[in-house]
């Protein structure tokens, strides 16, 4: 999960700058295209993730993981070869249809017998992905600045090919899990949809920034020739916060009841998002963003652990689709609002999304896990 996440964030950080470079549209049109090009991949994955989850439950997650990594590597090569925004958009659609490798890991984690083990494994998976997101943006920004955008996309594809080969020939075949048997417990879809709603709202507050980073940095007074590297540092700091939050999730749940912990984290995250609106310093912006992500990052492993043990692969795929769907909604919402309204409208909308998740968290906490 580390290498896959690393390669995605390695490429993702430079994508909006590459879009700006090859675009023939005006500023507003380019910003709208940026949101859709970056957001269409998770939107396509939202549709396919439950299918991949069902196949993982019935089949061999190792084989599926390797196939997905190779297919995504080919899509990265297509991204490098694309010459127009439409070609880039189509490559991103293909990338999304190939599925979410993380679904296979969450299905495996849900087969643990002890609920605490489930929570720890989900947090470990999330931490592995997040650590990749910590290192990927900084290295990707430097690589794009030194090697060029297209060369960095090819390098990202090579990492995915290597990751698929490592899993295919370096990881033993998993034993058949009990969750795939005919006697497996049926998921409580009310709980699953509640968790999916919380994951969707919380993750939207994480994924909105990268697509609008060139505009945000310009508004904060960063010189054009420094935006790529400064942007890499901002995303790097956010990813560090996400990693710390994921690591702390299990320990926080041991000392604070989840019925109070999760709503409190959502409210704090929303307050920090709202506080970004009046900021005029890039370093203060980065610090507030760090605190905001630190608050919202533990929410995902905490709520997913509630249903991972009893839910099947399809239900886990639905919840993972919500996380991935936020990677579509975040960029599209951010670029659309920023293109046609003041920044304060964007930050207010993101804060309201987090607050709207609080009743779902309280309702889920009121029912036994």
C-alpha positions as CSV (number, residue, x, y, z in Angstrom):
1,X,0.0,0.0,0.0
2,X,2.9,2.4,0.7
3,X,4.4,2.1,-2.8
4,X,1.0,2.3,-4.6
5,X,0.1,5.4,-2.5
6,X,3.5,6.9,-3.1
7,X,3.2,6.6,-6.9
8,X,-0.2,8.1,-7.0
9,X,0.7,11.1,-4.9
10,X,4.1,11.4,-6.8
11,X,2.1,12.1,-10.0
12,X,-0.9,13.8,-8.4
13,X,1.0,16.8,-7.0
14,X,2.2,18.0,-10.5
15,X,-1.0,17.2,-12.4
16,X,-2.7,20.6,-12.0
17,X,0.4,22.4,-13.1
18,X,0.7,20.1,-16.1
19,X,-2.9,20.8,-17.0
20,X,-2.2,24.6,-16.8
21,X,0.7,24.2,-19.1
22,X,-1.1,22.2,-21.9
23,X,-4.4,24.0,-21.6
24,X,-5.7,26.2,-24.4
25,X,-8.6,27.5,-22.4
26,X,-8.9,30.8,-20.4
27,X,-8.3,30.8,-16.7
28,X,-11.9,30.0,-15.6
29,X,-12.1,27.2,-18.2
30,X,-8.8,25.7,-17.2
31,X,-9.7,25.7,-13.5
32,X,-13.0,23.9,-14.4
33,X,-11.1,21.3,-16.5
34,X,-8.6,20.8,-13.7
35,X,-11.4,19.8,-11.3
36,X,-12.9,17.4,-13.7
37,X,-9.6,15.8,-14.9
38,X,-8.5,15.3,-11.3
39,X,-11.9,14.3,-10.1
40,X,-13.1,11.9,-12.8
41,X,-10.7,9.1,-11.7
42,X,-12.2,8.7,-8.2
43,X,-15.7,9.1,-9.7
44,X,-15.1,6.1,-12.0
45,X,-13.6,4.2,-9.0
46,X,-16.7,4.9,-6.9
47,X,-18.7,2.8,-9.4
48,X,-16.3,-0.1,-9.6
49,X,-15.0,-0.4,-6.0
50,X,-18.0,-2.4,-4.8
51,X,-17.5,-4.8,-7.7
52,X,-13.8,-5.2,-6.9
53,X,-14.7,-5.7,-3.2
54,X,-17.1,-8.5,-4.2
55,X,-14.4,-10.2,-6.4
56,X,-11.8,-9.9,-3.6
57,X,-14.2,-11.6,-1.2
58,X,-14.7,-14.5,-3.5
59,X,-11.4,-14.7,-5.3
60,X,-7.7,-14.1,-4.7
61,X,-6.9,-10.5,-3.5
62,X,-3.2,-10.9,-4.3
63,X,-3.9,-11.6,-8.0
64,X,-6.4,-8.8,-8.3
65,X,-4.0,-6.4,-6.6
66,X,-1.2,-7.2,-9.1
67,X,-3.5,-6.9,-12.1
68,X,-4.8,-3.5,-10.9
69,X,-1.3,-2.1,-10.3
70,X,-0.3,-3.1,-13.9
71,X,-3.4,-1.6,-15.4
72,X,-2.9,1.6,-13.5
73,X,0.7,1.8,-14.6
74,X,-0.4,1.6,-18.2
75,X,-2.9,4.4,-17.5
76,X,0.0,6.5,-16.1
77,X,1.9,5.9,-19.4
78,X,-1.1,7.2,-21.3
79,X,-1.2,10.3,-19.1
80,X,2.4,10.9,-20.0
81,X,1.6,10.6,-23.7
82,X,-1.6,12.7,-23.7
83,X,-1.3,16.0,-25.6
84,X,-4.7,17.6,-25.1
85,X,-7.0,18.0,-22.1
86,X,-9.5,15.6,-23.6
87,X,-6.9,12.9,-24.0
88,X,-5.8,13.5,-20.4
89,X,-9.4,13.2,-19.3
90,X,-9.9,9.9,-21.0
91,X,-6.7,8.5,-19.5
92,X,-7.9,9.5,-16.0
93,X,-11.2,7.7,-16.7
94,X,-9.4,4.5,-17.5
95,X,-7.3,4.9,-14.4
96,X,-10.4,5.1,-12.3
97,X,-12.1,2.1,-13.9
98,X,-9.2,-0.1,-13.0
99,X,-10.3,0.0,-9.4
100,X,-9.0,0.7,-5.9
101,X,-6.3,-1.6,-4.6
102,X,-7.0,-0.4,-1.0
103,X,-10.3,-2.3,-1.1
104,X,-8.4,-5.6,-1.1
105,X,-6.5,-4.7,2.0
106,X,-9.6,-3.6,3.9
107,X,-11.4,-6.8,3.0
108,X,-8.4,-8.8,4.5
109,X,-8.3,-6.6,7.6
110,X,-12.0,-7.2,8.2
111,X,-11.3,-11.0,8.6
112,X,-9.5,-10.6,12.0
113,X,-11.4,-12.0,15.0
114,X,-10.8,-9.3,17.5
115,X,-12.4,-5.9,16.9
116,X,-9.3,-4.1,18.3
117,X,-7.2,-6.0,15.7
118,X,-9.5,-4.9,13.0
119,X,-9.1,-1.2,14.1
120,X,-5.3,-1.6,14.4
121,X,-5.1,-3.2,10.9
122,X,-7.3,-0.6,9.3
123,X,-5.2,2.1,10.9
124,X,-2.0,0.4,9.8
125,X,-3.3,0.2,6.2
126,X,-4.3,3.9,6.3
127,X,-0.9,4.8,7.8
128,X,0.9,2.9,5.0
129,X,-1.1,4.8,2.4
130,X,-0.6,8.1,4.2
131,X,3.2,7.7,4.6
132,X,3.3,7.2,0.8
133,X,1.3,10.4,0.5
134,X,3.8,12.1,2.9
135,X,6.8,11.3,0.8
136,X,5.2,11.2,-2.7
137,X,4.2,14.9,-3.1
138,X,7.6,16.3,-2.1
139,X,9.6,13.8,-4.2
140,X,7.1,14.2,-7.1
141,X,7.3,18.0,-7.1
142,X,11.1,17.9,-7.2
143,X,11.1,15.3,-9.9
144,X,8.6,17.2,-12.0
145,X,10.6,20.4,-11.6
146,X,13.9,18.7,-12.5
147,X,12.8,16.0,-15.0
148,X,9.6,17.5,-16.4
149,X,6.0,16.5,-16.0
150,X,5.9,13.7,-18.6
151,X,9.1,12.0,-17.3
152,X,7.7,12.1,-13.8
153,X,4.5,10.3,-15.0
154,X,6.6,7.6,-16.6
155,X,8.5,7.2,-13.4
156,X,5.2,6.8,-11.5
157,X,4.2,4.1,-13.9
158,X,7.4,2.2,-13.3
159,X,6.8,2.3,-9.5
160,X,3.4,0.8,-10.0
161,X,4.7,-2.0,-12.3
162,X,7.3,-2.8,-9.6
163,X,4.7,-2.8,-6.9
164,X,2.6,-5.3,-8.9
165,X,5.6,-7.5,-9.5
166,X,6.5,-7.4,-5.8
167,X,3.0,-8.6,-4.7
168,X,2.8,-11.1,-7.5
169,X,6.1,-12.9,-6.8
170,X,7.0,-11.7,-3.3
171,X,3.8,-12.2,-1.3
172,X,2.4,-15.6,-0.4
173,X,-1.1,-16.5,-1.5
174,X,-3.6,-15.6,1.3
175,X,-5.7,-18.2,3.0
176,X,-9.4,-18.2,2.2
177,X,-11.1,-15.9,4.7
178,X,-14.2,-16.7,6.7
179,X,-15.9,-13.6,5.5
180,X,-16.4,-15.1,2.1
181,X,-18.3,-18.2,3.3
182,X,-22.0,-18.7,2.9
183,X,-22.5,-18.3,6.7
184,X,-21.0,-14.8,6.8
185,X,-22.9,-12.2,8.6
186,X,-25.0,-9.9,6.4
187,X,-24.0,-6.2,6.8
188,X,-26.3,-3.7,8.5
189,X,-26.8,-1.4,5.6
190,X,-28.0,1.5,7.8
191,X,-24.7,1.4,9.6
192,X,-22.7,1.0,6.4
193,X,-24.4,4.0,4.7
194,X,-23.9,6.1,7.9
195,X,-20.2,5.2,7.9
196,X,-20.0,6.0,4.2
197,X,-21.6,9.4,4.8
198,X,-19.0,10.3,7.5
199,X,-16.2,9.0,5.3
200,X,-17.5,11.0,2.3
201,X,-17.7,14.3,4.3
202,X,-14.5,14.0,6.2
203,X,-12.5,12.9,3.2
204,X,-13.8,15.8,1.1
205,X,-12.2,18.1,3.6
206,X,-8.9,16.4,2.9
207,X,-9.0,16.1,-0.9
208,X,-10.1,19.5,-1.9
209,X,-6.8,21.4,-1.8
210,X,-4.5,19.9,-4.5
211,X,-6.7,20.9,-7.5
212,X,-6.8,24.6,-6.4
213,X,-3.2,24.8,-5.1
214,X,-1.9,27.0,-8.0
215,X,-4.7,29.5,-7.4
216,X,-4.3,29.4,-3.6
217,X,-0.5,29.9,-3.7
218,X,-0.9,32.8,-6.2
219,X,-3.5,34.5,-3.8
220,X,-1.0,34.0,-0.9
221,X,1.7,35.8,-2.9
222,X,3.9,32.9,-3.8
223,X,6.0,33.7,-6.9
224,X,5.2,31.6,-10.1
225,X,8.6,30.0,-10.2
226,X,8.3,28.7,-6.7
227,X,4.7,27.4,-6.7
228,X,5.5,23.8,-7.5
229,X,8.1,23.4,-4.7
230,X,6.1,25.4,-2.2
231,X,3.0,23.5,-3.1
232,X,4.9,20.2,-2.6
233,X,5.8,21.4,1.0
234,X,2.2,22.3,1.8
235,X,0.9,18.9,0.6
236,X,3.8,17.3,2.4
237,X,2.8,18.9,5.7
238,X,-0.8,17.9,5.2
239,X,0.3,14.3,4.6
240,X,2.4,14.3,7.7
241,X,-0.6,15.4,9.7
242,X,-2.7,12.6,8.0
243,X,-0.1,10.0,9.0
244,X,0.0,11.2,12.6
245,X,-3.8,11.2,12.8
246,X,-4.0,7.7,11.5
247,X,-1.4,6.4,13.9
248,X,-3.2,8.1,16.9
249,X,-6.7,6.9,15.9
250,X,-6.5,3.6,17.9
251,X,-5.0,5.2,21.0
252,X,-7.5,8.0,21.0
253,X,-10.3,5.5,20.9
254,X,-8.9,3.8,24.0
255,X,-9.1,6.9,26.1
256,X,-12.1,8.8,24.6
257,X,-15.5,7.2,23.8
258,X,-16.1,7.1,20.1
259,X,-19.5,8.7,20.4
260,X,-17.8,11.9,21.7
261,X,-14.4,11.5,19.9
262,X,-15.6,11.3,16.3
263,X,-18.1,14.3,16.4
264,X,-15.4,16.4,18.3
265,X,-12.8,15.7,15.6
266,X,-15.3,16.6,12.8
267,X,-16.2,19.9,14.5
268,X,-12.5,20.8,15.1
269,X,-11.6,20.0,11.5
270,X,-14.5,22.2,10.3
271,X,-13.4,25.1,12.5
272,X,-9.8,24.9,11.1
273,X,-11.2,24.8,7.5
274,X,-13.2,27.9,8.1
275,X,-10.1,29.6,9.6
276,X,-8.3,29.2,6.2
277,X,-10.5,31.8,4.5
278,X,-9.0,35.1,5.9
279,X,-5.3,33.9,5.9
280,X,-2.8,35.8,3.8
281,X,0.4,34.0,4.7
282,X,1.4,30.8,3.1
283,X,3.1,29.5,6.3
284,X,0.1,30.3,8.5
285,X,-2.1,28.6,5.8
286,X,0.1,25.5,5.9
287,X,0.0,25.4,9.7
288,X,-3.8,25.7,9.9
289,X,-4.1,23.0,7.2
290,X,-1.8,20.8,9.2
291,X,-4.1,21.1,12.3
292,X,-7.2,20.6,10.2
293,X,-5.9,17.3,8.6
294,X,-4.6,16.1,12.0
295,X,-8.2,16.4,13.4
296,X,-10.0,14.7,10.5
297,X,-7.5,11.9,9.6
298,X,-8.4,9.6,12.6
299,X,-12.1,9.6,11.6
300,X,-11.6,7.2,8.7
301,X,-10.0,4.2,10.6
302,X,-12.3,4.8,13.6
303,X,-15.6,4.6,11.6
304,X,-14.4,1.9,9.2
305,X,-13.4,-0.4,12.0
306,X,-17.0,-0.4,13.2
307,X,-18.3,-2.3,10.2
308,X,-15.2,-3.9,8.7
309,X,-15.4,-7.1,10.8
310,X,-19.1,-7.9,10.1
311,X,-19.5,-6.4,6.6
312,X,-18.6,-8.3,3.4
313,X,-16.4,-7.2,0.6
314,X,-19.2,-5.4,-1.2
315,X,-20.1,-3.3,1.8
316,X,-16.4,-2.5,2.4
317,X,-16.2,-1.5,-1.2
318,X,-19.1,0.9,-0.7
319,X,-17.4,2.6,2.2
320,X,-14.1,2.8,0.3
321,X,-16.1,4.2,-2.7
322,X,-17.2,7.0,-0.4
323,X,-13.6,7.8,0.4
324,X,-12.6,7.7,-3.2
325,X,-15.8,9.6,-4.2
326,X,-14.6,12.4,-1.9
327,X,-11.5,12.6,-4.1
328,X,-13.9,13.5,-7.0
329,X,-16.2,15.8,-5.0
330,X,-13.4,17.7,-3.3
331,X,-11.6,18.9,-6.5
332,X,-14.8,19.6,-8.4
333,X,-16.4,21.5,-5.6
334,X,-13.3,23.5,-4.9
335,X,-12.5,24.4,-8.5
336,X,-16.2,25.2,-9.3
337,X,-16.7,27.5,-6.2
338,X,-13.4,29.1,-6.6
339,X,-13.9,29.8,-10.3
340,X,-17.3,31.5,-9.8
341,X,-17.3,32.9,-6.2
342,X,-15.1,34.2,-3.5
343,X,-12.8,31.8,-1.5
344,X,-14.8,32.3,1.6
345,X,-17.7,30.5,0.0
346,X,-15.5,27.5,-0.6
347,X,-14.2,27.3,3.0
348,X,-17.7,27.9,4.4
349,X,-19.1,25.0,2.3
350,X,-16.3,22.6,3.4
351,X,-16.9,23.6,7.0
352,X,-20.7,22.9,6.7
353,X,-20.0,19.5,5.2
354,X,-18.0,18.5,8.2
355,X,-20.6,19.8,10.6
356,X,-23.3,17.9,8.7
357,X,-21.5,14.6,9.4
358,X,-21.8,15.1,13.2
359,X,-25.4,13.8,13.5
360,X,-24.4,10.7,11.5
361,X,-21.4,10.1,13.9
362,X,-23.7,10.5,17.0
363,X,-26.3,8.2,15.6
364,X,-23.7,5.5,14.7
365,X,-22.1,5.8,18.2
366,X,-25.5,5.4,19.8
367,X,-25.9,1.9,18.3
368,X,-23.7,-1.0,19.5
369,X,-20.7,-1.7,17.2
